[in-house]
């Protein structure tokens, strides 16, 4: 709600504080959202692709389709790692597409 200013004033730093609290409790969607913030360097966070990859992985392994999709993107582009890995990207896109993540299915088809 704070991130989008829905019902409250928009406050990205407060959103990140709440994502961190929920992520510490293992909430997959919070882990994914926090990963996005680290990947993009938003809300006062420094861009850190390795940290983003770590957060996405934890959320993806817990079954979060958006995080599985983001893992596919990271592997395809080689973000947070030494080199791209198309096979791993396909694996993560496949997992995400099984949960009806349409962009994952499109990327897998490509």
Secondary structure in CASP SS format (residue, H / E / C, confidence):
PFRMAT SS
TARGET T0000
AUTHOR 0000-0000-0000
METHOD secondary structure of the structure
MODEL  1
X C 1.00
X C 1.00
X C 1.00
X C 1.00
X C 1.00
X C 1.00
X C 1.00
X C 1.00
X C 1.00
X C 1.00
X C 1.00
X H 1.00
X H 1.00
X H 1.00
X H 1.00
X H 1.00
X H 1.00
X H 1.00
X H 1.00
X H 1.00
X H 1.00
X H 1.00
X H 1.00
X H 1.00
X C 1.00
X C 1.00
X C 1.00
X H 1.00
X H 1.00
X H 1.00
X H 1.00
X H 1.00
X H 1.00
X H 1.00
X H 1.00
X H 1.00
X H 1.00
X H 1.00
X H 1.00
X H 1.00
X C 1.00
X C 1.00
X C 1.00
X C 1.00
X C 1.00
X C 1.00
X C 1.00
X C 1.00
X H 1.00
X H 1.00
X H 1.00
X H 1.00
X H 1.00
X H 1.00
X H 1.00
X H 1.00
X H 1.00
X H 1.00
X H 1.00
X H 1.00
X H 1.00
X C 1.00
X C 1.00
X C 1.00
X H 1.00
X H 1.00
X H 1.00
X H 1.00
X H 1.00
X H 1.00
X H 1.00
X H 1.00
X H 1.00
X H 1.00
X H 1.00
X H 1.00
X H 1.00
X C 1.00
X C 1.00
X C 1.00
X C 1.00
X C 1.00
X C 1.00
X C 1.00
X C 1.00
X H 1.00
X H 1.00
X H 1.00
X H 1.00
X H 1.00
X H 1.00
X H 1.00
X H 1.00
X H 1.00
X H 1.00
X H 1.00
X H 1.00
X C 1.00
X C 1.00
X C 1.00
X C 1.00
X H 1.00
X H 1.00
X H 1.00
X H 1.00
X H 1.00
X H 1.00
X H 1.00
X H 1.00
X C 1.00
END
